[in-house]
Amino acid sequence: MAAGGQRKVLLGVVVAAHGVRGEVRIRSYCAEPADIAAYGPLSDEKGGRTFTVRPAGTSTKGDVIARIDGVADRTAAEALRGLRLYAARAQLPPAGPDEWYEDDLIGLAARGSDGRAWGTVQAVHDFGAGTVLEVSGGEHGRSFMVPFNDATVPAVDVEGGTVTVDPPHGLLEDGAERRRDGRKGED
């Protein structure tokens, strides 16, 4: 969170310098990649520095090619590699019906279809093979990740503060539960 408790949303990451005149490639998480510039100056993770992004095109990988005010050469552009760019949540348009920002899911209670308390959504990750929710706490007492798809997360109720999570069979069983099922387990 930013100073004063204002929530921030990650809009993109500087992935590389582009050319010799200070342009950068930004992996944008906006539905329309160039919209990363539509929310005014963006901040770093701590909110200590701000960056005005000016899109100039797209790369062959779909990243936004952009200039950042104050960055005039390749050396300065390379120094920004890995920079995560955030906008204040209040700057973003409201989510539509049956839509949400990933940031809205953090802190929601994760409950099973059977009412079981699985814990709280701690993070939303995408490691390249699809989005996953990280859930921690609850009756099971440990952290786990589940695919964020209709089968495993059949319902999201941001207003009600919950997500319905049905972990795949076997994900949270311990060794004794596996042995009862006829599968090998550790003693």
N, C-alpha and C positions, 0 to 999 in steps of 0.2 A: 504494500500500500504506500501511497505517497504521503508526504507530510500532511498533517491535518486529517488523516483517515480517508482521504479521497482515493477511491479505487482506480487502478490503472489497468489498461488492457494492452497486451502485446500485439502490435500491428505488423511488425516485421523485424528482420535481422539483416544487418549488413554482412554479406557473405564474401565479398571480395572487392578489390579495387578494379576499375574498368578503364583501361587506357592510361594516358600519362597526364591528363589535365584535371585530375581530381574527382572524376566520376566514380561512383560505386555501384555495385550490383546489390540489390536488396531483395531478399525473399519476403514477399508481402503475403500476409495472411488475410488480406481483405478479399471479398468476393470478386471485386474488380481490382486487380493488383495496383493500378495507378492511383486508386482512391486513398492510398496510404498518405498522400499529400493533402487530402481534403479536410483534415481535422486540425489544421493549423500546426504550429510547432510541436514536435514530438519530444519526449524526454527520455533520458536513460533510465535504467531500472530504479535508481535511488531518487530520481527527480532533480538531481543537482545540475544537470546540463540540459539545454534544449537544442534541437536541431530542426532547421527548416529544410524540408525535402522538396526538390523540384524535379519531377520525372522528366526524362528526356527520351524514353523509349523502353523497349523490352529486349531481353537477351533471348538467345535461341533456347534457353532452358526455362523461359517464362518469368525470369526475375525482372524486376524493374531496374532499368539503368537510370540513375539519378545524380543530380548535383546536390550537395549539401552546403548551404551557405557557410562560408569561411574555410572550405576545403578547396585548395587551389592546385594541388599537385598529387602525384601518385603516392608519395611518401605519406602525406597527410591522410589520403584515402585508405592506404594499407593499415594505418594506425587505428582505423575504425572497424576493422574486421572483427566480427563477433558482437558488435554493438547491437543491443536489443532496443528497439524503438517502441515507446509506449505513448498512448493517448489517455487522457482522463476519461473514465467511463462515461461521465456526464457529457462529453463531447460527441459521443456516438449516438446515432439515431436509435430510437426504441426498437426493440425486437418485435417482429410481427407475431400474429397468432401462431402457435406451435413452433416458434423460433426462440432461440436464446443465444447468448454469447457463451463461449466455453467458460469464461470467467464467472458467469452466473451460476455454474454448476458447483464451483468450489464452496465447500461448507454445507451442501445439502445433505440431509439424512438419507442414507441408502437403506432401503427396506426391501425385503423379499416379497414376492406375490403372496406368500403365506403369512406376512406380517413380521417376519424375523428381522431383527435389527442388525444389519451388517456393519454399520459404522457410519462414517462421514466421508464424503468425496474430498480427497486431499489435493488431487491434481488431475489434469487432463493432459495426456501425452500423445504424441504421434512420432514413433520411432521409424516410420517409413512403411510399415505394413498395415497401417490403419490406426484409428484413434482408440485409445484405451483410457478407462477411468481407474485411478488409484483410490482405493477405499481402505480406511484404517479404523480400528476400534471395533465396537459392537460386541455381540455375543461371542463371536469367534476369537476375538482378542488379537488378531494379527492383521497386518497390511497385505493386501492382494490387489491384483489388477485384472480387470475384465474387459473384453472387447466392447467398444461402444457401438453396438448395433441393435437392431430391433429385437433380436432373440434374447440377448443378454441384458439389455436395458430397455424393456418394453414401454416404459412410461417415464416422462420427465414432467414434474410439476414445480416449476420455479416459484410460482406464487405460493404454493403450499409448502415449499421448502423440502421436497423429497424427490428422489429418483427411485424407481423400482428396479432392483438388481436381482437377476436370477443367474448366479454363477454356474458355469458349465459343470455337469456332474463330475465329481472327483476332484475338483479344484481345491476344495477346502477340507477334504477328508484327511484324517491322520492315519498312521499305520494300522491301528486297531480297526478302524472303520473299513479299510481296504481288505483286511483279512476276513472280516465278516462277509464281505462281498465275494470272497473266493479268490481275491487277487493277493499276490505276494506283498508282504509289508515287512518293515524292519521291526525287530524286537526291541 
